[in-house]
């Protein structure tokens, strides 16, 4: 499917940087294949979904 992202969580922002790079690549790919407007719209939908997942996961981790 793709490369496995290896990150270091010890006092660094490597995970955020890796995710930002992945999202940037996704936006570039979508805009290249579907045009700027449609690509940006799909990318925004994807990012909103990721935010919702992150919020739910954070709540679950706090409750456990």
N, C-alpha and C positions, 0 to 999 in steps of 0.2 A: 504494500500500500504506500509506504513512504519511509523516510528515514526516522529512526528513533531519536528523540531529542533527549540528550543527556544533559542534566543541569546540576549545578551546585547550589544548594540552598543555604550554605554556611556564610551568612553575612554578606550576600551579594544579590544583585538584581538580575542574575543570569536567566532565571526562568522568565521574568517579564521581558527581557530583551529577546529571548528566543521566541516567545509568543508574539511579540510585536513584529518580528521578522516574518513569522509564518503568516500573520494577518496581512502584512504589507504585500507578501507574495500572492496571497489569495486575491486581494483587491486588484493587483496588477493583472493577474490571470483573467479575472472576471471582466475587467474593463477591456482587455485585449479581445476577448472572444465575444462579448455581448454589447460592446459599446460603453461609452463613459457613463451615461445615465443609468442604464440597466445594471451594469457592473457595480456601480456605487450603491444602488438600491439593494442589490443582493448582498453585498458586503455589509451594509448597515444592518440588514436583517440577521445575518450571521452573527455579527458582533453583539446585537441585542440578545440573541439567544445565548451566547456565551456568558453575558452578564447575568442573565436569569439563572443559568446553571450554577454560576459561581456564588450567587446569593443563596440559593437553596443548599448548596454544599456547605457553605459557611455556617448557615443556621443549623444544619444537621451535626456538624462537627462541634459546635458550641453546646448542643443539647446532649452530646454523648460524653 
